[in-house]
Amino acid sequence: MSAGSGAERAARRRLSRGASGLRHLRWAREVLATLEAHVERNPSLADADREALRGEARALAASVQALSGAVKPYRDFLERTRVRYRGHVRVAEHLVREADADGAGGAAEAARERLGEALTELAGMEETQRRPLKEALSAEIDRLREAMAQMDARLGERVSAALVESLYPPLTDDASRVADDCDPDDDATASPR
């Protein structure tokens, strides 16, 4: 392919691999929505190209669904289980500060023991619960990214470079998330602070 092919320009609009699973899901859904919009609303597509885009949309929808299936359990874990363990650590840290401020040696030692226990529980949870969920999510992110790269290459041989590039939403400067200045609830917009 030439240096300025649609697939290569689209690659410049690829989300950072370091972005979260949730951000990859948003990004992929934006691409899928644009693919579907081309199928439904682009009158300049030849019938064969429209069918090719329709097929790519079906394939990408399956990849998006697979990623969604890995994002949900990981997000649920972070927002339910992990926060509970982190809460235990914060309480234990508070008790250490209180005991240190009171100057009670025995109470301070007991508080430090509770903090050690809370930190050990947190570390154990990270290893036994978070790591497998994160590994599964990471594998789905990799599969999605590979599927999209292959889609770009196939489409790059069928349709214009500009059409391939048009599939991808604008990203923030660091490519960590989709830029959506029109949505005040989007995490790419300015902080409410």
Salt bridges, closest charged atoms under 4 A:
GLU30 OE2 - ARG26 NE 2.87
ASP49 OD1 - ARG158 NE 3.02
GLU51 OE2 - ARG54 NH1 2.19
GLU56 OE2 - ARG154 NE 2.70
ASP76 OD2 - LYS72 NZ 2.76
ASP76 OD1 - ARG80 NH1 2.87
GLU79 OE2 - ARG75 NH2 2.97
ASP100 OD1 - ARG112 NH1 2.89
GLU126 OE2 - ARG82 NE 2.59
GLU126 OE1 - ARG130 NH1 3.09
GLU127 OE2 - ARG131 NE 2.74
GLU135 OE2 - ARG131 NH1 3.12
GLU140 OE2 - ARG143 NH2 2.74
ASP142 OD1 - ARG17 NE 2.71
ASP152 OD2 - ARG14 NH1 3.58
GLU165 OE1 - ARG9 NE 2.77
ASP180 OD2 - ARG26 NH2 2.74
ASP186 OD1 - ARG26 NH1 2.63
ASP187 OD2 - ARG23 NH2 2.88
